[in-house]
Amino acid sequence: MRQRLCISGKVQGVAYRFFARSMALQLGVTGFVRNLADGRVEVVAEAKVGTWKEFVGKLKQGPTLAKVSSVVVEPTSSTEPFITFEIRY
């Protein structure tokens, strides 16, 4: 399963991207995370269905300093091959 997530709230400047990468690597999720200019964080990721649900649950919590107000999950047309999970700048 491959999806795009847009996370809103206090998610920039609170180590959210590093948290997302850490969770992804622990769970075996591949893809990337990056900050968006509008203050949201974007995640494009791929995982098995059970793992996907756990990963999204972790992203909804976020790191200690984050205040996640919403996580919007949508299909993605991305077809690039993912080998690991990376932070993009």
DRENDREN-793521 format. One record per residue: residue in three letters; chain; x, y, z of N, C-alpha, C, O in turn. Coordinates in pm, 1 decimal, padded with zeros to 6 digits. Example, Ala and Ser with C-alpha at 12.3 -4.5 7.8 and 13.67 -1.06 7.14 Angstrom:
% DRENDREN-793521
SITE  residu  chaine        nu        nv        nw       cau       cav       caw        cu        cv        cw        ou        ov        ow
SITE     ALA       A   01319.0  -00569.0   00780.0   01230.0  -00450.0   00780.0   01320.0  -00330.0   00780.0   01423.6  -00331.9   00846.5
SITE     SER       A   01285.0  -00225.0   00708.0   01367.0  -00106.0   00714.0   01290.0   00003.0   00787.0   01340.9   00113.8   00803.9
//
This chain:
% DRENDREN-793521
SITE  residu  chaine        nu        nv        nw       cau       cav       caw        cu        cv        cw        ou        ov        ow
SITE     MET       A   00084.6  -00116.8   00000.0   00000.0   00000.0   00000.0   00089.5   00123.6   00000.0   00180.6   00134.7   00082.1
SITE     ARG       A   00063.6   00216.1  -00091.8   00137.5   00341.8  -00100.4   00036.8   00455.9  -00096.7  -00059.7   00457.8  -00173.2
SITE     GLN       A   00060.8   00551.3  -00006.3  -00030.5   00664.2   00011.8   00049.4   00791.1   00039.5   00168.2   00786.7   00071.5
SITE     ARG       A  -00019.2   00903.4   00026.2   00037.2   01034.3   00061.5  -00038.9   01084.3   00183.0  -00161.6   01075.3   00188.0
SITE     LEU       A   00033.5   01136.8   00280.7  -00027.9   01193.4   00399.7   00014.7   01337.9   00413.1   00130.8   01371.5   00389.7
SITE     CYS       A  -00079.0   01423.8   00450.9  -00048.4   01563.2   00482.8  -00086.7   01584.0   00628.1  -00203.0   01569.3   00665.8
SITE     ILE       A   00013.2   01618.7   00709.7  -00005.9   01633.8   00852.9  -00007.5   01782.2   00887.0   00084.4   01855.8   00851.1
SITE     SER       A  -00112.2   01825.7   00956.3  -00128.9   01966.2   00994.3  -00118.9   01982.0   01144.5  -00133.3   01886.0   01220.2
SITE     GLY       A  -00093.9   02105.2   01186.0  -00083.1   02138.6   01327.5   00053.4   02197.6   01355.4   00116.5   02255.2   01266.7
SITE     LYS       A   00098.4   02183.2   01477.5   00234.0   02226.9   01513.0   00326.5   02109.9   01481.8   00357.4   02028.3   01568.6
SITE     VAL       A   00370.6   02103.3   01354.6   00448.6   01988.3   01308.9   00581.4   02027.1   01245.7   00657.1   01940.1   01202.7
SITE     GLN       A   00610.5   02155.3   01239.6   00741.7   02199.2   01192.0   00816.1   02264.0   01308.2   00757.5   02335.6   01389.4
SITE     GLY       A   00946.9   02237.2   01314.4   01028.3   02290.9   01423.4   01017.8   02211.3   01551.3   01060.5   02258.2   01656.7
SITE     VAL       A   00961.4   02091.1   01544.3   00943.9   02006.5   01663.5   00999.5   01865.6   01641.2   00963.3   01772.5   01713.1
SITE     ALA       A   01086.8   01850.2   01542.4   01151.8   01721.7   01509.1   01053.6   01618.6   01453.4   01075.6   01498.2   01466.2
SITE     TYR       A   00945.8   01666.0   01391.9   00845.6   01573.4   01338.5   00902.6   01484.9   01227.6   00875.0   01365.0   01224.5
SITE     ARG       A   00981.6   01542.1   01136.7   01038.2   01462.9   01027.1   01129.9   01352.6   01079.9   01129.9   01240.9   01028.1
SITE     PHE       A   01207.9   01384.6   01182.9   01298.3   01285.2   01239.9   01220.1   01175.5   01311.6   01257.7   01058.4   01307.7
SITE     PHE       A   01110.6   01215.0   01377.1   01021.4   01119.0   01441.4   00960.0   01025.2   01336.5   00958.9   00903.4   01354.3
SITE     ALA       A   00909.1   01083.1   01227.3   00847.7   01002.1   01121.4   00948.3   00903.4   01062.9   00915.5   00787.1   01039.3
SITE     ARG       A   01070.6   00950.0   01039.5   01174.8   00861.8   00985.2   01206.6   00749.9   01083.5   01218.5   00634.2   01043.4
SITE     SER       A   01220.2   00782.1   01209.0   01249.6   00681.6   01311.2   01139.5   00575.3   01316.6   01169.1   00455.9   01320.2
SITE     MET       A   01013.4   00617.8   01317.4   00901.3   00523.5   01320.8   00900.1   00436.3   01194.8   00877.9   00315.4   01201.9
SITE     ALA       A   00924.2   00499.4   01079.7   00924.8   00425.2   00953.2   01033.7   00319.5   00952.7   01009.6   00205.9   00911.7
SITE     LEU       A   01152.5   00355.1   00997.4   01262.9   00258.7   00997.8   01235.5   00144.2   01095.2   01269.0   00029.3   01066.4
SITE     GLN       A   01175.3   00174.3   01209.2   01140.5   00069.9   01306.4   01038.6  -00028.3   01249.9   01044.8  -00148.2   01276.9
SITE     LEU       A   00944.4   00024.1   01171.0   00834.2  -00058.0   01120.7   00860.4  -00117.9   00982.2   00782.8  -00201.4   00935.5
SITE     GLY       A   00968.1  -00076.6   00916.7   00997.1  -00127.1   00782.6   00919.4  -00056.1   00673.3   00894.8  -00113.4   00567.1
SITE     VAL       A   00880.8   00067.8   00698.5   00808.2   00149.3   00600.3   00910.3   00220.8   00512.5   01012.8   00267.4   00562.4
SITE     THR       A   00883.7   00230.0   00382.6   00972.3   00301.3   00291.7   00902.7   00426.1   00238.6   00779.8   00433.8   00237.3
SITE     GLY       A   00982.9   00524.8   00194.4   00926.6   00646.9   00139.0   01005.1   00768.5   00181.5   01127.3   00763.1   00195.7
SITE     PHE       A   00933.1   00881.0   00202.4   01000.2   01003.3   00244.1   00906.6   01095.0   00321.3   00784.4   01080.4   00317.1
SITE     VAL       A   00967.4   01190.1   00392.0   00895.9   01293.4   00465.0   00962.5   01425.9   00433.3   01084.1   01432.6   00415.9
SITE     ARG       A   00880.9   01533.2   00425.6   00937.5   01666.3   00403.3   00840.2   01772.3   00453.5   00719.4   01750.2   00462.1
SITE     ASN       A   00897.6   01889.2   00486.6   00816.5   02003.9   00524.0   00758.2   02066.6   00398.2   00822.4   02067.2   00293.2
SITE     LEU       A   00637.1   02119.0   00408.6   00575.6   02194.2   00300.8   00578.4   02342.3   00336.5   00581.3   02378.4   00454.1
SITE     ALA       A   00577.5   02426.2   00236.4   00586.2   02571.4   00256.5   00470.0   02626.6   00338.3   00484.0   02730.9   00402.2
SITE     ASP       A   00355.4   02558.5   00337.6   00236.8   02608.5   00409.0   00231.9   02566.4   00556.5   00132.2   02590.3   00624.5
SITE     GLY       A   00340.5   02503.3   00606.1   00346.3   02464.7   00747.4   00309.1   02321.2   00775.5   00324.9   02274.1   00888.1
SITE     ARG       A   00260.0   02251.0   00675.8   00226.9   02109.1   00693.2   00351.4   02023.7   00668.7   00453.9   02072.7   00621.4
SITE     VAL       A   00340.1   01896.3   00701.5   00442.5   01797.7   00670.1   00380.0   01696.9   00575.2   00266.7   01653.3   00595.5
SITE     GLU       A   00454.3   01659.8   00471.3   00408.1   01560.7   00373.5   00486.1   01431.7   00392.5   00607.9   01433.1   00410.2
SITE     VAL       A   00414.5   01320.9   00388.8   00474.9   01188.3   00391.8   00420.5   01110.9   00272.7   00299.3   01104.3   00252.1
SITE     VAL       A   00509.4   01053.0   00195.2   00470.3   00957.0   00091.6   00538.3   00827.5   00130.8   00661.0   00820.5   00138.0
SITE     ALA       A   00458.6   00725.1   00156.0   00515.2   00603.4   00212.9   00446.1   00478.9   00160.6   00334.9   00482.7   00107.8
SITE     GLU       A   00517.6   00367.6   00177.7   00468.3   00237.7   00132.6   00493.3   00134.7   00241.6   00601.5   00129.6   00300.2
SITE     ALA       A   00391.5   00052.3   00268.2   00402.6  -00051.6   00370.5   00291.0  -00153.4   00351.1   00195.6  -00129.7   00277.0
SITE     LYS       A   00304.4  -00266.3   00418.4   00196.0  -00364.6   00421.1   00080.3  -00306.1   00502.2   00101.4  -00218.6   00586.2
SITE     VAL       A  -00040.2  -00353.6   00477.8  -00160.5  -00294.3   00536.1  -00154.1  -00284.8   00688.9  -00181.5  -00178.2   00744.1
SITE     GLY       A  -00119.1  -00391.7   00757.4  -00112.6  -00390.0   00904.3  -00009.4  -00290.8   00954.5  -00034.5  -00216.3   01049.3
SITE     THR       A   00105.4  -00290.1   00891.5   00212.0  -00197.0   00927.8   00169.2  -00054.6   00897.7   00198.9   00037.0   00974.4
SITE     TRP       A   00099.4  -00035.5   00786.4   00053.1   00097.7   00746.9  -00033.5   00159.5   00855.7  -00015.1   00275.8   00891.5
SITE     LYS       A  -00127.5   00082.3   00908.3  -00218.5   00133.5   01011.6  -00141.1   00174.5   01136.5  -00171.4   00276.9   01197.8
SITE     GLU       A  -00041.7   00095.2   01174.1   00039.7   00128.4   01291.2   00120.8   00255.6   01266.1   00130.6   00341.4   01353.8
SITE     PHE       A   00178.3   00267.6   01147.4   00257.8   00384.5   01111.2   00172.2   00511.7   01115.3   00213.4   00612.3   01173.1
SITE     VAL       A   00054.9   00507.4   01055.1  -00034.4   00624.0   01055.1  -00074.7   00660.3   01198.5  -00084.0   00778.2   01232.5
SITE     GLY       A  -00098.0   00560.8   01280.9  -00129.2   00586.4   01421.8  -00017.7   00661.3   01491.8  -00043.1   00753.7   01569.1
SITE     LYS       A   00106.0   00621.6   01464.9   00222.5   00690.6   01523.3   00231.0   00834.5   01472.6   00260.9   00925.9   01549.5
SITE     LEU       A   00204.8   00854.6   01343.0   00210.7   00989.5   01286.3   00102.4   01079.6   01345.3   00123.2   01200.2   01359.1
SITE     LYS       A  -00011.7   01023.0   01379.8  -00119.3   01101.6   01441.5  -00079.5   01148.8   01581.1  -00124.1   01254.6   01625.4
SITE     GLN       A   00003.5   01071.8   01650.6   00053.1   01111.1   01782.7   00165.5   01213.2   01768.5   00163.2   01317.8   01833.3
SITE     GLY       A   00263.6   01183.0   01684.0   00377.3   01271.0   01665.0   00471.7   01270.3   01784.0   00446.0   01204.2   01884.6
SITE     PRO       A   00582.1   01345.1   01771.8   00676.6   01354.4   01882.9   00619.7   01440.1   01996.1   00515.7   01504.0   01979.8
SITE     THR       A   00687.0   01441.1   02108.6   00639.3   01508.3   02229.5   00599.2   01653.5   02208.5   00495.2   01696.0   02258.8
SITE     LEU       A   00678.7   01730.4   02135.6   00651.4   01874.0   02119.7   00549.1   01906.3   02011.3   00504.8   02020.7   02000.4
SITE     ALA       A   00511.4   01808.1   01931.8   00416.4   01831.8   01822.1   00273.1   01836.8   01874.2   00240.2   01778.9   01977.8
SITE     LYS       A   00189.9   01907.0   01799.7   00044.9   01909.7   01824.4  -00022.2   01883.5   01690.8  -00047.6   01976.5   01614.2
SITE     VAL       A  -00050.8   01757.4   01662.6  -00109.9   01718.5   01534.3  -00258.7   01748.4   01538.0  -00330.4   01699.3   01625.2
SITE     SER       A  -00305.2   01829.4   01442.6  -00448.1   01860.8   01437.6  -00521.1   01774.2   01335.4  -00639.2   01744.4   01353.0
SITE     SER       A  -00451.5   01733.0   01227.4  -00516.0   01643.5   01131.2  -00411.7   01570.4   01047.3  -00301.2   01618.9   01023.5
SITE     VAL       A  -00451.8   01453.1   01004.4  -00372.5   01372.4   00911.3  -00465.7   01333.7   00797.9  -00559.9   01256.8   00817.1
SITE     VAL       A  -00439.0   01387.2   00680.1  -00520.5   01357.1   00562.6  -00445.4   01254.0   00478.9  -00331.7   01277.0   00437.8
SITE     VAL       A  -00510.3   01139.9   00454.2  -00450.1   01032.5   00375.3  -00517.6   01031.7   00239.1  -00640.2   01034.3   00228.8
SITE     GLU       A  -00435.6   01028.1   00134.9  -00490.3   01028.1  -00000.7  -00404.1   00941.9  -00091.8  -00287.8   00915.8  -00061.1
SITE     PRO       A  -00460.2   00897.8  -00203.2  -00381.8   00821.0  -00299.0  -00269.5   00906.5  -00356.1  -00277.3   01029.4  -00355.8
SITE     THR       A  -00166.2   00841.0  -00404.7  -00056.6   00912.6  -00468.6  -00027.9   00850.2  -00604.5  -00046.3   00730.1  -00624.3
SITE     SER       A   00016.9   00932.3  -00696.4   00054.8   00881.2  -00828.5   00204.6   00851.8  -00833.6   00256.6   00813.0  -00938.2
SITE     SER       A   00274.1   00870.0  -00721.4   00417.9   00845.4  -00714.6   00448.0   00699.1  -00745.7   00388.7   00608.2  -00687.6
SITE     THR       A   00539.7   00678.7  -00836.8   00580.5   00541.3  -00871.1   00730.4   00520.7  -00852.3   00783.8   00415.5  -00887.3
SITE     GLU       A   00799.4   00622.7  -00796.2   00943.3   00606.9  -00778.2   00969.8   00491.4  -00682.1   00894.9   00471.9  -00586.3
SITE     PRO       A   01075.8   00414.9  -00707.1   01106.3   00302.7  -00618.1   01163.7   00352.7  -00485.9   01255.7   00434.5  -00485.1
SITE     PHE       A   01110.5   00304.6  -00375.6   01161.3   00339.6  -00243.2   01243.8   00223.3  -00189.8   01200.4   00108.2  -00194.3
SITE     ILE       A   01362.8   00253.9  -00139.3   01449.7   00151.8  -00081.5   01450.9   00165.2   00070.2   01455.7   00065.4   00142.1
SITE     THR       A   01446.4   00287.9   00117.9   01447.1   00316.9   00260.6   01350.5   00431.7   00286.0   01270.1   00465.2   00199.0
SITE     PHE       A   01357.3   00491.5   00402.4   01274.4   00607.5   00434.3   01366.9   00724.0   00461.1   01455.2   00715.9   00546.4
SITE     GLU       A   01346.5   00833.0   00387.7   01440.2   00945.6   00398.4   01369.5   01076.2   00428.6   01250.1   01092.5   00403.6
SITE     ILE       A   01446.9   01168.5   00483.0   01401.3   01305.0   00504.8   01445.4   01384.8   00383.1   01562.9   01383.2   00346.4
SITE     ARG       A   01352.6   01453.7   00321.6   01384.5   01538.3   00206.9   01375.7   01684.2   00250.4   01293.5   01722.4   00333.8
SITE     TYR       A   01463.1   01763.5   00190.8   01470.9   01906.0   00225.0   01430.8   01991.7   00108.7   01431.3   02114.3   00119.2
//
